[in-house]
Amino acid sequence: MRRLLPILCLTLAVLLGSVGVSESADLQKGLAAWNSGDYATALRELKPLAEQGDAYAQNNLGSMYEFGHGVPQDNKTAVKWYRLAADQGNASAQNNLGVMYTKGQGVSQDYETAVKWFRLAAEQGETNARYNLGVMYE
């Protein structure tokens, strides 16, 4: 019995330690599916991660809703996912959110808010945001 307790503890530690590895694999599987155009698999892999707060998955899920890839096209839902990722500092999501505000898609058109998001993304080196800022100032 004394030998069994350390073995159980070690087994539990290994199992708990592997949780993060499987989540990472799910993200990679979701992104690979996205890149190959298998949006059903991408949705199945990315949505749980997005719901758990993964900013990268949230941004990709937002894009799926914006363009209707594997889900009904829905700009309001796209904005929701972009905002969640943008609030965590994801530069791509910040740029995408800026685009939504520029076009008035899923939100009221608001150039001031668009510039705010473009600026935050550009400060992180997001090339598209730098371009979009230039267009806005033009």
Buried (B, 14 or more C-beta within 10 A) or exposed (E): EEEEEEEEEEEEEEEEEEEEEEBEEBBEBBBEBBEEEBBEBBBBBBBBBBEEEBBBBBBBBBBBBBEEBBBEEBBEBBBBBBBBBBEBEBBBBBBBBBBBBBEEBBBEEEEEBBBBBBBBBBEEEBEBBBEBBEEBEE
